[in-house]
Amino acid sequence: MLEIPQSESYKASFADDFVLLSLPPGKTPILYVYWNIGVKDPGTWEKANRESKLQDLPPAHSAIYAPAIEPTLQTGIEALASSALAFEVL
């Protein structure tokens, strides 16, 4: 049997039903990955953290949510590509 390393991320309400998609009734569970990649501008995050105002940063699905394109896009591409290549080797 193929051993797949697993890790638990911190608890948060990402997508409540996401895990159900990997558990089809009466069938073999489907492997999946849920990415946790920071998307806030580092300067904005550091300032809010210094001022104890992290709760004021707009969350995902907010009308004013605006992820920093870089380094978010590059980080996501590198994470996805390296994971796909590593999985292919298994």
FENWO-V315243 format. One record per residue. OMEGA is omega in whole degrees, -180 to 180 (none if undefined). Layout:
# FENWO-V315243
{{OMEGA} {OMEGA}}
This chain:
# FENWO-V315243
{{-180} {177} {180} {179} {179} {174} {178} {175} {178} {-178} {176} {-180} {-180} {178} {-170} {-176} {-176} {-177} {-180} {179} {-178} {-177} {179} {-177} {176} {-178} {178} {177} {-179} {177} {177} {177} {174} {-174} {173} {-178} {179} {-176} {-179} {174} {-177} {180} {178} {180} {-178} {179} {180} {179} {179} {-177} {-178} {-179} {179} {-179} {-180} {178} {-177} {179} {174} {180} {175} {179} {-180} {177} {-178} {179} {176} {-178} {176} {13} {-176} {-177} {-180} {179} {179} {179} {-179} {180} {-179} {-179} {-178} {178} {179} {179} {179} {-180} {179} {-179} {-179} {none}}
